[in-house]
Amino acid sequence: MEEAIQRIGGSIEVYNKLIQAFYSQNKDVANTLAEKSTPDIRAFKTKIHSIRTLSNSIGAYELARYAARMETSINVGKRDQLRQNLRGFIDELVYLLLILEDYERFVDEVSGMTDEEYAAKMAQQNEKEAVVEDEDADQAESDEAMQIPQDLTVISIAVLDKMTEFAKTGDFEQVRTHLDRLKSYGYDGDNLEFLQALSEAAESENADMITELVNTYQDLKL
């Protein structure tokens, strides 16, 4: 993008106008381009040439390369080669149009903003993305914890450590949720006795007791 802007004199306004022109002229082309390649090859070549020229102007060099190969195929009369490149050309065009649609939406959103307003918007967006990433990570941990372990001789130390963290922050609802899940796996013997003792500590919301029980269990099992 930066290279393309420099090539047209460094004006982002001119670049945005080129983007708008490309999108408006070609947003519906992908659906009909393959049909037009057979009945009117001259009109088809003109359209391909137009797309190649604009593609180079906006920095869509891969699409421009496909267009150039197709023009060459037309010039030398190689219809089979033309058809082979047409599929890749259409795929690249559709992909580019999706990107340009997002870009135009972004330009509309930030149009008229000051640098300070734009910086605040980006900071807010980054914060939202960070929250989503954290939520995804928590969900992945939760999904992993829900899988029934094959080895029931030792309770997952990672899950127990997580429960200890929840207890220290006062989130005993999460402690009880993890405990209920562990007890559903079918542990028996000293593992079951340990889980029962842990449940009593969780019910009384005794974080120190939970930490001590988990540490003792780890000392015995590891």
N, C-alpha and C positions, 0 to 999 in steps of 0.2 A: 504493500500500500504506500509506504513512504517513498519508495523508488518511483512509483507511478505518479505521485503528486509532484515530485521533483521534475519529472519529465514534462509536465504540463505547466511548469513555471512556479511551482510551490504553492499554488492557490487551492486551499481545501474547498472553497466555494465552487470553483470550476470542477474540481473532482466530484463533488456531490452532485452537480448538475449532470455530469457524464454518467454517474451511477444511476440517477433517475431516468436518464434517457435510455440507457441499456435495459433497465428493468421494464420500463413501460413498452419498449419496442419488442421485447422478447419473452415476456412473461407467459404468453400463450403459444409460443413457437414450438416448444418441445413436443406438444401433442400432435402437431400436424406436419412437422418437418420431414419425417420419413415418407409420408404420402406424397409430398411435393417433389421428392427427389426423382421420381419416375416420369410424370407427364410433362414437366417443364424444367428441364435441366438448366436452362439459361437463368430463369428466375431463381432457381434453387442456388446456383452458383453466386448470384448477386447477393442473396441473403446471407450465405456463408461468408462472403467477403466482408459484408457489413459487420457481421458479428466478430470476425477476426480483427477488423480495424478497431472497433470499440473495446474488444477484449484486451488488446495491447495497451489501449489508453488507460484502462482502469487497473491494469496489473494482473489480469486473468490470463497468464501466459500459457498455462496448460491447455485451456480451451482454445487459445489462438493457435497453438501448435496443431491441435486436432483439425482446426479449420484450414490451416495451410496445407496439411496432408490431403484433405478432401479436395481442395482446389486443384492440387497437383494431379490427383486421380482423375478429376473431370477433364483437365487439360490434355492428359495422355490417353483418355478413353478407357481407363481401367475401372469398370463398374464394380467388379468384385472387391477390389481394394477400397472403393468408395463405401460400399456397404459395411465392410469390416470396421472402418473408422467411424461410421455414422453412429453405431451403438455407443461407443465410447464418448463421442462428441455429445450426444444427447444426455448421457449420464452426467457428464461434466457440466453441461449447461444447466440441468435441473439442480445439481448441487450448488452451483454458483448463484442461481436465482433464489434459492432458499437463504443463502448467506446475505445476499443483497436485500432481501425482504427484511431480515433482522436488522441490517445496517440502516435501512431507511427508517425503520421504527425507532431505532436509537437516535438518529439525527433529529427526528420529530420531537422526541422527548427532551433533548438537551438544547434545542433551538432557543436562542434568546437568553440562555443562562450565562451568568458571570462565571469567571474562573473559580471563585469561592463557592458558588452554588453547585457547580459541577463537581468540585472536590468533595463537598459534603454528600452529594448524591452517590459518588463512587464509594466513599467511606461507608455509607449506610448499606450499599449493595454488598460490599465485601463482608460486612458484619453479618448480613443475612446468610451469605454463602457459607461463612464459618459456622453459623448455627446449624445449617442443614448438614454440613459435613460431620459435626459432632453428633447430630441425631442419627445419621447413617451409621456412624461408628458404634454408637450405643445399641442400635438395632442389630448390627452384625454380631456384637458381643452377646446380645440377648438370644439371637438365633443359635449361636454356637452353644450357649449354655443350655438351650432346650434340647439339644441332641442327647439321647440316652447313651452314656459311655459304655464301651464294650467291657472295660475292666472295672468291676465293682469291688475290687479289694481295697482301693484307695479312693477317697472322695477328692474330686478335682481341687487342687490347691489354688488354682487361679480363681475359681468361683468363691472359695473360702476367703481369699484375700480381698475379693471384691466386696463380699459381705462385711468384712471388717471395715473397709473404707466407708461403706454406707452407714455402719453403726457409729463410726467416729463423727460423721456429719449429722447424725440424728435421723437419718432416713430409714427408720425401722420397718416401714412398709415394704421397701425393697429387700430388706433382710429377710422378712417373712416370706416374700414372694419367692426368693431364691431357695429358701429352706423348703417350702412346699414342693418346689420342683425337684430338689435333691431327694426328698423323702419318697417321691413318686417313682424313682428309678429302681427301687427294690433292694436297697442296702440292708444288710442284716448284721448280726453279731455286734462287735464293738463299734462298727460304723453307725449302726442304728442307734446304739446307746449314746454315742457322741451327738448325733443329730437331735435326739430327744433333749439332751442337756442344753444344746444350742438353742432349741426352740424355747425352753424355759427362760433362758437369758434374753431372748428376743422379746418374749411376752412381757418381761419386766423392764424391757428397754435399757438393759445394763450393758453399755458399750464396753466397759472394762472387762466384764466377765466374758463377753463374746471374744474379745481380743485374746484374753488368757486361754480360753478353750481352744481357739484356732492355733495359737502358738504351741500349746501342749500337744495338740494332734499332729502338727507338722514335725515336732521333735520326735514323736513316736514312730511316725510313718516314713520319714525321709532318712 
